[in-house]
Amino acid sequence: WYTFAAAAGAFAIIPLSGVIARTGWHNVFLLYALALPILLSAATVLNPSARELSRPESDTIAAPSAFSRAWLGIPFALVAVGLVSGAVENTTHIFLPFRLTELGETSPSRIAHAVLPIAIGGAASAFCYGYVRQKLSIASTFLVAFLWGGISLLWLGQAASYEMIIVAGISLGLAVGLLAPNANAFAAAQAGPAGPARSIGFARGAFFAGAPVAQLLLEPIASSGGASAAIIALGIFSLLIAVWPLTRLRMSGRTGVLASVASLTPGRTRSRHSELGGL
């Protein structure tokens, strides 16, 4: 629901940003003022004594796996999952306006409307995440999201018309909309004695840092080959994440890496333990 609400918010804000941009690109930053009433509401409504999220006993894990163990207090593996997921989901928004400019689109409203389908697709898939998780493990959900997202990014990077970018954007949104809730579910399930809130905090922080980090790495590609080349490179990266870590490496309490999806055989009893054993 959290991811669905965020995507639905983008559905409302993105067209508004296009309208405001007509009055000057710098005026778009005034939209951040919308966070002020939310901040005041949070300070008034949230209970400051609720310092830790409670978790049903069925969700508890007997002992944190090696994947969730931290070095210097930082669970670097969880941070890596957040970074990769955030990079694939959010970096497209940085390069897509430049890709549209390459196609001759200069209208701020048309550029904003081209970003909107990603948010629509993301809201739809986030809304259906609970149903998806009834059918797939956390590992399989990551696999589908990265594989589908990579193909959509390749499609988006090579789209030669505004209409094709719209269609590719919907496909991309449907794929990457699964990443944020799945990363949260993974972080909560991997939580150690400190509880899920701390693990989710690390994963979410890394998730939002993914796009800036990816932009720095893709900037040389964009400078030499254009925004389309950067989007295609991001798609290749997403495919590599799908076909390498999620299919070749196996996570167990002993190895603590990412799981082999091939080990998820039909008919297997699925519990919190078994789902994590497949990631």
PELINDA-V282221 format. One record per residue. N is the residue number from 1. RES is the residue in one letter. PHI is phi in radians with two decimals (999 if undefined). Layout:
N/RES/PHI  N/RES/PHI
This chain:
1/W/999  2/Y/-1.06  3/T/-1.15  4/F/-1.08  5/A/-1.12  6/A/-1.12  7/A/-1.18  8/A/-1.14  9/G/-1.11  10/A/-1.11  11/F/-1.02  12/A/-1.48  13/I/-1.39  14/I/-1.05  15/P/-1.07  16/L/-1.10  17/S/-1.12  18/G/-1.12  19/V/-1.16  20/I/-1.15  21/A/-1.09  22/R/-1.13  23/T/-1.53  24/G/2.47  25/W/-1.08  26/H/-1.25  27/N/-1.21  28/V/-1.06  29/F/-1.19  30/L/-1.14  31/L/-1.08  32/Y/-1.14  33/A/-1.13  34/L/-1.12  35/A/-1.30  36/L/-1.11  37/P/-1.10  38/I/-1.15  39/L/-1.07  40/L/-1.14  41/S/-1.13  42/A/-1.10  43/A/-1.15  44/T/-1.55  45/V/-1.58  46/L/-1.16  47/N/-1.52  48/P/-1.16  49/S/-1.41  50/A/-1.47  51/R/-1.47  52/E/-2.44  53/L/-1.27  54/S/-1.44  55/R/-2.39  56/P/-1.00  57/E/-1.06  58/S/-1.20  59/D/-1.61  60/T/-1.27  61/I/-2.09  62/A/-0.98  63/A/-2.64  64/P/-1.13  65/S/-1.30  66/A/-1.08  67/F/-1.12  68/S/-1.65  69/R/-1.23  70/A/-1.82  71/W/-2.06  72/L/0.99  73/G/1.43  74/I/-1.98  75/P/-1.37  76/F/-1.10  77/A/-1.18  78/L/-1.12  79/V/-1.08  80/A/-1.10  81/V/-1.07  82/G/-1.12  83/L/-1.08  84/V/-1.12  85/S/-1.11  86/G/-1.16  87/A/-1.11  88/V/-1.20  89/E/-1.38  90/N/-1.87  91/T/-1.21  92/T/-1.00  93/H/-1.11  94/I/-1.32  95/F/-1.67  96/L/-1.08  97/P/-1.02  98/F/-1.24  99/R/-1.11  100/L/-1.15  101/T/-1.11  102/E/-1.06  103/L/-1.55  104/G/1.63  105/E/-1.50  106/T/-2.17  107/S/-1.26  108/P/-1.01  109/S/-1.21  110/R/-1.19  111/I/-1.15  112/A/-1.12  113/H/-1.17  114/A/-1.27  115/V/-1.38  116/L/-1.01  117/P/-1.00  118/I/-1.10  119/A/-1.17  120/I/-1.10  121/G/-1.09  122/G/-1.13  123/A/-1.12  124/A/-1.12  125/S/-1.26  126/A/-1.13  127/F/-1.10  128/C/-1.63  129/Y/-1.03  130/G/-1.03  131/Y/-1.16  132/V/-1.05  133/R/-1.27  134/Q/-1.25  135/K/-1.81  136/L/-2.19  137/S/-1.34  138/I/-1.06  139/A/-1.10  140/S/-1.14  141/T/-1.15  142/F/-1.03  143/L/-1.02  144/V/-1.08  145/A/-1.12  146/F/-1.23  147/L/-1.18  148/W/-1.11  149/G/-1.11  150/G/-1.10  151/I/-1.10  152/S/-1.14  153/L/-1.16  154/L/-1.07  155/W/-1.10  156/L/-1.13  157/G/-1.18  158/Q/-1.81  159/A/-1.06  160/A/-1.84  161/S/-2.52  162/Y/-1.07  163/E/-1.12  164/M/-1.20  165/I/-1.14  166/I/-1.07  167/V/-1.15  168/A/-1.11  169/G/-1.15  170/I/-1.09  171/S/-1.07  172/L/-1.11  173/G/-1.07  174/L/-1.05  175/A/-1.35  176/V/-1.33  177/G/-1.10  178/L/-1.45  179/L/-1.20  180/A/-1.10  181/P/-1.12  182/N/-1.25  183/A/-1.13  184/N/-1.12  185/A/-1.10  186/F/-1.13  187/A/-1.11  188/A/-1.13  189/A/-1.25  190/Q/-1.58  191/A/-1.06  192/G/-1.58  193/P/-1.06  194/A/-1.24  195/G/1.69  196/P/-1.25  197/A/-1.06  198/R/-1.17  199/S/-1.13  200/I/-1.11  201/G/-1.05  202/F/-1.10  203/A/-1.13  204/R/-1.21  205/G/-1.05  206/A/-1.16  207/F/-1.03  208/F/-1.32  209/A/-1.42  210/G/-1.05  211/A/-1.14  212/P/-1.05  213/V/-1.13  214/A/-1.11  215/Q/-1.08  216/L/-1.08  217/L/-1.28  218/L/-1.58  219/E/-1.02  220/P/-1.06  221/I/-1.17  222/A/-1.15  223/S/-1.18  224/S/-1.61  225/G/-2.05  226/G/1.59  227/A/-1.12  228/S/-1.08  229/A/-1.14  230/A/-1.15  231/I/-1.16  232/I/-1.12  233/A/-1.07  234/L/-1.13  235/G/-1.13  236/I/-1.11  237/F/-1.07  238/S/-1.10  239/L/-1.12  240/L/-1.11  241/I/-1.08  242/A/-1.25  243/V/-1.59  244/W/-1.81  245/P/-1.12  246/L/-1.41  247/T/-2.08  248/R/-1.88  249/L/-1.71  250/R/-2.18  251/M/-1.81  252/S/-2.46  253/G/-1.10  254/R/-1.62  255/T/-1.62  256/G/1.05  257/V/-2.11  258/L/-1.51  259/A/-1.52  260/S/-1.60  261/V/-1.16  262/A/-1.11  263/S/-1.39  264/L/-1.50  265/T/-1.47  266/P/-1.07  267/G/1.47  268/R/-1.25  269/T/-1.17  270/R/-1.89  271/S/-2.19  272/R/-1.03  273/H/-1.14  274/S/-1.18  275/E/-1.12  276/L/-1.27  277/G/-1.10  278/G/-1.65  279/L/-2.13
